[in-house]
Amino acid sequence: KLTDNQRTILSFRPEGPAPARFQIRLHRSFLWAPEEVLRAVSIFVQSRKKSPRAQEALLRIREHFAQNRGGGERKRRIVLRPYGEAYDLEKLRDRIAGLHFPGLNLVPITWGRQGRWRKPTRRRTSTIQLGSYNFEDHLIRIHPLLDDPAVPRYVVESVVYHELLHAAMPPLTEGGRRCIHSPEFRRREQLFPEHRRAERWIAEKLPDFLISKSLRRAR
């Protein structure tokens, strides 16, 4: 069941004798959550409470909610913050949209909230959601950690391209299941010239970058 409760974003209880069936109450901002966030919900529900696995999943769930809260009957006013210290998201969006998404309606874009800073580890950095597209608000949010001159421009552009692709390709429903990253989505994602280069940087350099940034903040 989807709710507008912003204090309890997720609650659940077993349903029936089958151990894998649960009744779940979930904030409606998860309606269009990416697959990895929904997978985190599944992991959290089925894991032992306060176990490392459950805590990692909960971190991903809270991060998604922090970036996408506000999807209810009474929508809050959205404040856009596209101008960062290192990157202007509107300029990046306009350039990418002009090259790759001609005819796409203008999509508002903003840096997300900084939120509570957690000391990163190599395992935890793999759970960071670098960008999101909110289908209800028609809004792209980019993680503020990327607003840093140490992050290559092509990495930020790749994340923006990915979220613009979500705006251009709404989810498909096949066999009763919602598919956000369809084979066609993945094919088009590969068309971004810097896609593989950006993926390598995220996999190889992002953990060290975040740990270094954590140390700089602690000084």
Secondary structure, DSSP 4 states (H G I P E B T S, - for coil): -EE--SS--EEEEE-SS-TT-EEEEEEGGGTT--HHHHHHHHHHHHSPTT-HHHHHHHHHHHHHHHHH---SSSPPPPPP--B-SS-BHHHHHHHHHHHH-TTPPP--EEE----------HHHHTT---EEEETTTTEEEE-GGG-STTS-HHHHHHHHHHHHHHHHSPPEEETTEEESS-HHHHHHHTTSTTHHHHHHHHHHTHHHHHHHHHHHHH-
